[in-house]
């Protein structure tokens, strides 16, 4: 059941109406939302409903066990067991074929051919997201950031809540679970903001991402050896915009849908293409995953020590490398993570040395009476930082999109060959790319301000505005709805 479809519209309308009808009886409302979430997940493939329930049960029991003991050693083993069970499940479904194929290639290279137990594994949709939510809950209980959930329905609903179940954002238990204990509310401005987010997400997904994918990215990546250099250059920019609009569009719809049901989620994207450093970009791109990796992977690698020098760089690189592997069982994702991890380390080293140089210059200038900051120089460095950040990200994205390493290498080889003009790239697609980057430089609270400006508008006028906007998006978008890119992760 895709968001921008009639089936989801009917499903959500029913859930919305029943949910608010039961707002005075919170236990019944939670059961309704839980049942709706399992129906939503089962609509994709009912066979994996039991997997979702089993994952939730393991994490619930882990939280209960942690709540019943204060012994550090016992708590440590409980966390290790539950996290291990989560990772084992994720690893089996997501990486079994990858590691088996890699082992087969290694044995063949060593002249040790073996018949390995190959299984055709179907990847359950959303398994990475609900697994990460379960891990974060158990670790947060262990760290004392959230209390163990007493009622199973609360934990099961947290793991399976349908707006963000299949493609995020990754919601923390400390943010979601306390909202279940409070009476549901839907302030007027929150409802307006929810509708605006849904419309923004629909525009990104069904118009921008769809046109870029169908008219440029998909045909060029399908046959990079026959594409011109200009089309390949355009396609590598277009794909970065496509995946942003596709995934941030899903996040917008998910957050907006949750808002209409009375839940508040943190934003998952915050104008990442306006970032002037890679560190800033990762603070703005897929924020729920970036902070998850920071809090549950990087912090674990770091331990309790204060990091400096090569240890910090090593752990940062490993975090990005494993973040790449999380996206998929393919060497292209590992290379993508390695490129971005290496670039982050390089950026930190250069910045550290630059700060030392600037500090020394500042000391000399202070002794000479002080020198004012040159705005032109600051603007130049910001522009250089933006160009470096944007192009490292877009070039690395070629590995993210390519189905295998051969296609990625062919793409780069042909892109730098300097062959021909454009065959599939059009002024319309150029407009989509430029406009998508340009809006990144608007203030971060633009949509919130729009919602606040409309808070006193009559309900009939708001309804007509939103209906007109929705029909316009439907009219200008291509036929059909492609699956969201992050469903495969």
N, C-alpha and C positions, 0 to 999 in steps of 0.2 A: 504494500500500500504506500504509494508515493505521496508526498505532501501536496504537490500541485495537481491533484486529480479530484474528480467528482466523488470517487469512493471515500477519500479521506475527508472531503468537505462534509459529506453526509455523516460519517462516523464521528467527526469532531463536533458537529452540531448537536448530535444526540448526547454525546458525553458532556458537552458544555451545559446543555439544558438540564440534564439529570443531576450533574454535579452541583450546580447552583441551587437546584430544588432541594438538595440534601445538605445544604450548607449548615443548617441548624443542628444536624446530627452527624458529627464528624466521623464516628466509626463507620457508619454506612457509606459516607462519601469516600473514605479511604478504600473500602472494599470495592466500590464502584470503579474508582480509578485503577485499582489493582487488576480487576477483571478486564477493564478496557485495555490496559497495557498488555496483558497476556493475549487477549484477542488480537491486538495490533501485531504483536510479534508472531503469533501463530498464523496470521494471514500470509506471512512470507513462506513459512514452512513449519507446519504443526509439529514435526518430528523433533524440533529443537526446543520446544516449550519446556520439556523435562530437563534439558541442559540448563536453561535459564533458572528454573526453580531449584535445581540441584546446586548450582553456583551460589544462589541466594541463601540456601539452607546452610551450606558450609560456612559462609561468612557470618551468618547469624549465630550459629553455634560457636564459632570462634570468638565472637564478641561476648557471648554469655560466659564462656570459659574464662576469658580474661577478666570479666567482672567478678568472678568468684574466687580469684586468687590474687594475692599481693606478692607472692614469691617471685623474685626477678628471674630465676632460672626457669621456673615453670612457664612464666609469661613469655619468655624468649622462645621456648620450644613450641608453644601454642602458635605464636606469630609465624615462626618458620614453617610449621606444618600447614597452616591455612594459606599462607602466601605460596608455599610450594605446590599445594593442590591447585591453586588458581593458575600458576604459571605452567604446571604440567598439562592442565586442560588446554590452555591457550597454545602451548607448544605443540601438543599432539595435532590439534586441528589446523594450526596455521603453518607449522614448520616441518611436519613429518616428511612430506614429499621433498622439500628443499634439501634437508639434511641427507635424506636417502639418496637423492640424485647426486649430491656433492660427494658422498662417500663412494658411490658407484664410479664416478669419474676418477676419483683418487685411486681406487683399486685398479681400474683399467690402466691408468698412467703408470702404476707400479707393476703391471703385468700380472695382477692377482684378480682375475675376473671371478665374481661371485654372484649367485642368484640371491638377491636380497628380498625380504618380504614386503613387496610393494602393495599398498592399499590405495584405492581411490577415495580420498577424503573430501567431503563437501564442507566448505568453510561456512560455519553458521554466521549469519549477518549480525554485526554489532558485537561479536564476541570480545574484541579488544576493549571496547568501551565499557561493557558491563563487568569485565574482569578487572579492569583498572579501578573502577569504582569500588568493587569489593575489596581489593587490596588496600585502597586508601582508607576505607572504613576501618578495617582491622588494625592497620598500622596506627591510625589516629586514636583508636581506643587504647592501644598499647602505650602510646605517647601521652595519653591523658588529654588529648585535644577534644574528644567527644566521649560522652558516656555510652556504655553499651545499651543497645535498644532492647527494651523489655518485651514489647509486642512484636511478634513476627511480621505482622502486616506492614509495620512501618519500614522494616528493613527490606522486605520483599518489594514494596512499592518504590523505595529509594533506588534499588537496583534496576527495576523494570519500567520506571515511569516513561510512558511512550514518547513524549516529545523529543527526548534526547537519547532514547534507548539505542538506536541503530547507528548513529553517527555523531554522538556527542551533542553539546559539550560534556566533558567529564566533570560531573558535579560532585562536590565534596559532601560527605555525610554531615559535617559540621554546618554546612550551609542549608542543606535540604531538610534533614530530619527535624530540626527545631520548628520549621514551618508547618509540619504536620500536627504539632500540638497547639497551634494558634488557630483561632477562628478564621475561616477564609474570607478575604476581603478583595474587592475589585474597585479601587478608586477610579474615578472617571479618567483622570490623566493617565493612569496605568493601562486602562483599556484602550485608550487612543494610541498610546505608545506601542502596545501590543499589535494593533492593526497596522500601524506604520511599519513596524519591524517585519511583519509578514509580507506586506507589499514590497518593501525593499528587498527582502529575500527572494520573492517571486521574480522581481525584475532582474536581479543578479543571475538567478539560476536559469529561468526559462527564456530570457532574451540574450543577455551578454554571454554567459557561459555556453549556451546552446549554439548560438551563431558562430562563436569562435571555434568551438569544437567541430561542428559539422562542416563548416565552410573552409576551415584552414588547418587546424591542428590535426584532426584525424586523417585527412588525406595526405598531408605532408609526412607525418610520422609513419603512415602505412607504407610509404615508398620513398624514403629520403634520398635514395640513390638516383632517382629520376627527377627530383625537385631542383629548382634553381636556388642559387645562394640567397637571393633576395627573399624568396618564399620561406626558406629555412630560417633566416634571421627573424623574419616576421613571426613565424610559427613558434620560435622559442620564447619570444615576448608574449605572444598570444596565449601560450599554454600557462605561463605564470599567472596571467590575468584570469584565464579560464578556471584554474584550480582554486584561485582565491574567491572568485565570484560563486563558484559552485559550492565550496565548503562554507564560506562565510554566509552565503545565501541560506544554506541548510541551518546554520547556527541561528541566523536571524529568525527564520520561521519557527525553529524549536523554542527559542527564548520568547518570541511573541506569543506562541501557542500556550506555553507554560504561564505567561503573564495573564492571559485571558482565563486561565483556570485558577488564578490566585497565587501563583508561585513566582518568586523572583530569582532569576539566574544572573550571574555575572556575565558581562560581555566576553565573547570569545575571540573577537578580532577588533583591533583598534588602529585602523589606518596604517597597516604595516608597510605599505609602499612609500610612505613619507619618511620612513626611518633613515637616519643618517649614519647608522652603524649597524652591524650585524647583531650586536648585543641588544640594541633597541628594537630591531626587527623581531627578534625572538621573544621580546617582552610584549609584542603586539600581535603576533601571528599564532593562531591556535593556542590562545593563552592558557586554556585549561590543561592542554597536554604539556606545554612548556613548563608551567608551574608544577605539574605532576612529576615530570622528569627531574626537576630541580629538587623537590621536596622528598621524593621517595627513591630516586636513583642516585642523583649527584650527592645528596646528603649522606646516603648510605655508603657510597664510595669514600667520601671524605671522613666519615666517622666523627669523633669528637675533637679532632685536631684543627687548629687554625692553619689554613692552607696558604702557602706562598710558593712561587716558583714552579718547578717542573711538576710537582704533585697536582697542583691546581690545574695546570694545562693538560696533564694526562687525564685527570678525571673529567674535565670538560670535554675533551676529545672522545673519551669512552662513552660519555652520556649521549653525545650527538651520534656516535656510531650505533649505539643500541637503539636510539630513537629512530634511526634510519631502518634498522632491522625490524622494529615494531611495525613499520608501515607495510612490510611485505617480505615474503620469503623469496628474495631475488637478490643477486649480487648488485644489481643496479641501485637498489635502495641502500645497500651497505656503502657503496661508493658515494652515493648522494650524501649520506650521513658523514662519511669521512671527509668529503670536500668541505662541507659546512663546518664540521668540527675543526678541521685544520685552519680554515679561514678565521674562525672565532679566536683560536689560539694566536694566530699571527696578528690579528687585530689587537688583542690584549697586549702582546709583546711590544708592538709598535707604539701603542698609546702610552704604555708605562715608560718607555724610553723618551717619548715626546714630552711627557709630563716632567720628567727629570730635566730635560733641556729647557722647558718653559720655566720651571721653578728657578733654575740657575739664572736664566735671563731676567726673570722678575726680580731676583735679588739684586742683580746689577742695576736694573732700571730704578729700583727703589732707592739705591744708594745715590743714583744720579738725579733724584728728584721725582721719579715716577713718569711713566709713559702711558697715555690713554690707549684703550683697546681700539684697534682699527676695525670698524664695521665691515669694510670691504674685504679685509683679510679673513675675518670670521665667516663672512658669507661664502668666500671662496672655499674654505675648508669644509663648510657644511655641504656645498655642492659636490666637492670631491668625495666626501664621505657617502653622500647619497648615491652618486654614480657607482662607486665601488660596491656598496651594499646591494643595490638593485641588480647589478650585472652578475655578481657572484651568485645571487639567488636565482636569477633567470637561467644562467648557464648551467648551474647544478640541476635545475628542474628538468633539463633534457634527460638526465639519467633517471629521474623520478618518473617521467612519462614513458620512456622507451621500454618496450617489452623485454628486451634482453640487451646484453652488452654490445653485440655486433651492430644492432640498429643504432645505439647511441654513438658508437664510434663512426659509423657511416654518416650519421647526421652531422657530426662535427667536421669530418673530412670534407663533405660536400659543401657545408656552410662556408668554409674558408677557401673554397676553390675559386670563388669569384666568377661563377658561371651565370650568364643570362640575366634577364629582367624578372618581372613577376608574371605568374600564370594564374594563381588562385588568390593572391592577396589583392584586396580591393580598397578603395577609399572608405567604404562603409566600415570595413573591419578595422582600418586604421583609426577611424573616429571612435569606435568602441574601445580600442586599446588606450588611446590618448585620454578619452573622457574618464575611463576607469581609473587611470593613474591620477588624473587631475583632481577628482573628487576626494582623493586621499589627503589632500592638503586643506580641506575644509576643517573647521573646528570640530573637535571630538564629540561635542555635545549637540551637534546640529539636529539630530532626530529628536532628542529630548526637548530641545527648544521648540521644535515644530509641534510636538505633542502639547507642550505647555501653552503655546499660542492658540491651539484649537480647543482648549478645555472648556471655554464658555460657548462654543458653537452649538446651535440646536442639534438635537439627535438626528432629525430628519436630514439636515444638511450634511452631517457627518456620514450618515449612511449612504447618501447619494454620491458623496465624494469618494468614499472607499469603493463603492460598487463601480463607479466610472473608472477609477484607477485600475481596478482588477480587470475589468473588461478590456481596457486599453492594453494592458500588459498581455492579456490573452490574445488580442488581435494582432499585435506587432510581433509576437513570438512565433517561432516555427511550429509546425504541427508535431504533436507527440511530446512526451517528456522522457528524457534520457535519465537513467539511474544516476544518483549522486556519486561523485568520484569516490568519496570516503566510505561508501557502502562496502567496498572490497577490503577495507582494513579492519 
